[in-house]
Amino acid sequence: MPKVDLHRHLEGSLRFETVRELARSLALDLPATSQLRRMVQVLGEEPLTYQNFLSKFAPLRPIYRSQEIIQRITMEAIADAAADNVRYLELRFTPVALSRNQGFPLGRVMDWVIEGAQKAEKDFGITTRLIASFNRHESVALAAQVAVLAGERMTDGIVGLDLAGNEVDFPAEPFIEIMRFARQKGLHITVHAGEWSDGDGILTAIHQLGAERIGHGIRVLESPGALRAAHASQIPFEVCITSNFQSGAITDLSAHPLSRMLGHGLNVTINTDDPGISAITLSDEYCLACEFLGLPLPSLGERTLAAAQAAFLPEHEKQALIIRLKKEQALYFS
């Protein structure tokens, strides 16, 4: 089936084989294969909490040692999406995370990701756009730098900004002015909200940060105000089933609110989040939605088209993508 992925983090998309190879070649102080896998992937018999999930990113940061490595992991992430029949990918990346270990200038790191994405898009035939992400626990000054640099690179494929990170302990309100600046520059806005904290964070994202899409948002049904706002605006939700379970946002896969969100008329899309850390593909998420959560196959096709409609693309490019997907779906479902 042709697919669209709107919510995939570069830093959570590293191939384990690449991590292992680079750890050895860079002589990093990391353990052997089995222990290393436990450090960077969510496996069985470990706590399913957001603290544990976020801990998987830390061992990866020493790997971001050079332009060549950053471009390699960018190209591999896009190649993996293309191999999974993803026709359109929005790959979000965190310049601060990629630059901090070696003290690279943020703008230079962003240019490296752009160059890798442009080459991969051409090599693998997958339309790719980039979203620059910053975390709630980091300084507003750093986020402002990312916003300015992203605005300067809009013609190179950066289409939006993303506010991510720990929403339990760090509020979104300090970033309101940055998001207003970004919107004025023409950047699109997506915000992680309503995943680990309550659904009221979705109201903040919509009304104060100007979010055009909500990352995760699975607690929307717990907040009557957020549910009304989401229903009225038809704001797209970037739902990531496996990640929601592994991060402890839900305690049981069978209790995932995807079907209930759809039943309330919400605009849901299905995405991967961190396929390297979760050891999944988007096909796996589609299978979970159908085989485990009971989403009919035609409805899955509709959710793919909804994701295309929610893409941060100019209208003519968006409509061309939708037409292409409809043609491919007609062959798939025939």
Secondary structure as UniProt FT lines:
FT   STRAND          3..9
FT   HELIX           10..12
FT   HELIX           16..25
FT   TURN            26..27
FT   HELIX           33..40
FT   HELIX           50..55
FT   TURN            56..57
FT   HELIX           58..63
FT   HELIX           67..83
FT   TURN            84..85
FT   STRAND          86..93
FT   HELIX           95..100
FT   TURN            101..103
FT   HELIX           106..124
FT   STRAND          127..135
FT   TURN            136..137
FT   HELIX           140..151
FT   TURN            152..153
FT   HELIX           154..156
FT   STRAND          158..164
FT   TURN            167..169
FT   HELIX           173..175
FT   HELIX           176..185
FT   STRAND          188..193
FT   HELIX           200..207
FT   STRAND          213..216
FT   TURN            218..219
FT   HELIX           220..222
FT   HELIX           224..233
FT   STRAND          236..239
FT   HELIX           241..246
FT   TURN            247..248
FT   HELIX           253..255
FT   HELIX           258..263
FT   TURN            264..265
FT   STRAND          267..270
FT   HELIX           275..278
FT   HELIX           282..287
FT   HELIX           288..292
FT   HELIX           297..309
FT   HELIX           315..333
//
